[in-house]
Every structure is written in structure tokens, then in C-alpha cells.
Amino acid sequence: DINCTNNYGHTPLHELYYNTCNKELLPILIENGALINKRNNKGEIPIFIIYKY
């Protein structure tokens, strides 16, 4: 499931920016159904993390 979450509520899209900042993977995840507005346990959506880091 491309939108599965870990203990922090992070999806692969959240983790993309927390751990790798691999911008090439962004369109691949979105094209395959990653939810760009899914919030983690802190209420952050992936775009918040992009600007934060």
C-alpha cells in the first residue's frame, strides 16, 4: 500500500523528505496514488516537511 504509515504516521511521501530528499521519486509516488494531503501524527502533510527541511 503506497499510503501505509509507520509509527509516526509517515507515509512513503513523508519519509521521502525526512530521510532522502530524492526529488526524482516524488512524481513516481504521486503517479502511483500517494496522497499528498495525508497527515502524519503531528498533523503535517508532506508539503510542510518539504518546506521545513
Phi, psi and omega per residue, in radians:
D1 nan 2.099 -3.081
I2 -1.203 -0.263 3.133
N3 -1.944 0.330 3.091
C4 -1.130 2.738 -3.094
T5 -2.143 2.724 3.050
N6 -1.694 -2.931 -3.103
N7 -1.094 -0.354 3.128
Y8 -1.652 -0.001 -3.092
G9 1.417 0.203 -3.126
H10 -1.411 2.341 2.993
T11 -1.596 3.003 3.046
P12 -0.960 -0.564 3.125
L13 -1.172 -0.704 3.043
H14 -1.083 -0.837 -3.079
E15 -1.117 -0.510 3.115
L16 -0.938 -0.715 -3.099
Y17 -1.631 -0.494 3.078
Y18 -1.199 -0.617 -2.976
N19 -1.981 -0.549 -2.992
T20 -2.176 -0.531 -3.026
C21 0.926 0.581 3.125
N22 -1.460 1.614 -3.047
K23 -1.155 -0.370 3.130
E24 -1.178 -0.451 -3.129
L25 -1.396 -0.346 -3.088
L26 -0.945 -0.968 -3.129
P27 -1.119 -0.546 3.127
I28 -1.140 -0.789 3.120
L29 -1.106 -0.780 -3.121
I30 -1.151 -0.752 3.120
E31 -1.082 -0.425 -3.126
N32 -1.743 0.265 2.980
G33 1.751 0.176 3.093
A34 -1.108 2.315 -3.129
L35 -1.463 2.073 -3.087
I36 -1.381 -0.231 -3.115
N37 -1.933 0.211 3.127
K38 -1.323 2.224 -3.076
R39 -1.576 2.553 3.044
N40 -1.517 -3.016 -3.099
N41 -1.131 -0.359 3.084
K42 -1.570 -0.018 -3.118
G43 1.481 0.194 -3.105
E44 -1.550 2.382 2.973
I45 -1.646 2.776 -3.066
P46 -0.906 -0.635 -3.117
I47 -1.116 -0.549 3.068
F48 -1.055 -0.723 -3.098
I49 -1.203 -0.643 3.112
I50 -1.009 -0.794 -3.110
Y51 -1.347 -0.480 -3.125
K52 -1.249 -0.641 -3.084
Y53 -1.927 nan nan
